[in-house]
């Protein structure tokens, strides 16, 4: 992949397919453009705002839910003997 630069931590690519691949890997759709040093670059995500919204919070929430479910399962197994 040819990354021209990063903007707000998001890579700016030299081609649409690269931007679309990044978008798909990061749960985003589409692409938008920026001009960097006189060259049009392509960034995954339909808008810059969409590109910079992190899905990490969702993953963290899922991990907490799984952790809570595991704790509940452990408690259920412990309480099942009573």
C-alpha positions as CSV (number, residue, x, y, z in Angstrom):
1,X,0.0,0.0,0.0
2,X,1.2,3.5,-0.8
3,X,0.4,5.8,2.1
4,X,0.9,9.4,1.3
5,X,0.6,10.6,4.9
6,X,-1.8,10.3,7.9
7,X,-4.4,12.8,8.9
8,X,-5.7,12.5,12.5
9,X,-4.1,9.1,12.6
10,X,-5.9,7.8,9.6
11,X,-3.8,6.8,6.5
12,X,-4.2,8.7,3.2
13,X,-3.7,6.4,0.3
14,X,-2.6,7.1,-3.3
15,X,-5.5,4.9,-4.7
16,X,-9.1,4.2,-4.2
17,X,-8.7,0.4,-3.8
18,X,-6.3,0.9,-0.9
19,X,-8.7,3.3,0.8
20,X,-11.6,0.9,0.3
21,X,-9.5,-2.0,1.7
22,X,-8.6,0.0,4.8
23,X,-12.3,1.0,5.2
24,X,-13.5,-2.6,5.0
25,X,-10.9,-3.7,7.6
26,X,-12.0,-1.0,9.9
27,X,-15.7,-1.4,9.7
28,X,-16.3,1.6,7.5
29,X,-17.8,2.1,4.0
30,X,-16.8,4.3,1.1
31,X,-14.0,6.8,0.8
32,X,-13.4,10.5,0.6
33,X,-10.5,12.7,-0.7
34,X,-8.0,15.1,0.6
35,X,-5.3,17.0,-1.3
36,X,-1.8,16.4,0.1
37,X,1.2,18.3,-1.4
38,X,-0.8,18.9,-4.6
39,X,-1.9,15.3,-5.0
40,X,-5.3,13.9,-4.5
41,X,-5.3,11.2,-1.7
42,X,-8.0,8.8,-0.8
43,X,-9.1,8.0,2.7
44,X,-11.4,5.2,3.8
45,X,-14.8,6.2,5.2
46,X,-17.5,8.2,3.5
47,X,-16.5,11.4,5.3
48,X,-13.5,12.4,7.4
49,X,-15.7,12.3,10.5
50,X,-16.8,8.8,9.7
51,X,-13.2,7.8,9.2
52,X,-12.1,9.1,12.5
53,X,-14.9,7.6,14.6
54,X,-13.3,4.7,16.4
55,X,-15.0,1.3,16.7
56,X,-12.6,0.6,19.6
57,X,-15.3,1.7,22.1
58,X,-17.6,-0.9,20.7
59,X,-15.0,-3.6,21.0
60,X,-14.3,-2.6,24.5
61,X,-17.9,-2.8,25.4
62,X,-18.2,-6.2,23.9
63,X,-15.2,-7.3,25.9
64,X,-16.8,-6.0,29.1
65,X,-20.1,-7.8,28.3
66,X,-18.2,-11.0,27.6
67,X,-16.3,-10.6,30.8
68,X,-19.5,-9.9,32.7
69,X,-21.1,-12.9,31.1
70,X,-18.2,-15.1,32.1
71,X,-18.4,-13.8,35.7
72,X,-22.2,-14.5,35.7
73,X,-21.5,-18.0,34.4
74,X,-19.0,-18.6,37.1
75,X,-21.4,-17.3,39.7
76,X,-24.1,-19.5,38.3
77,X,-21.9,-22.6,38.5
78,X,-20.8,-21.7,42.0
79,X,-24.4,-21.2,43.1
80,X,-25.8,-24.3,41.4
81,X,-24.6,-26.5,44.3
82,X,-26.9,-24.8,46.8
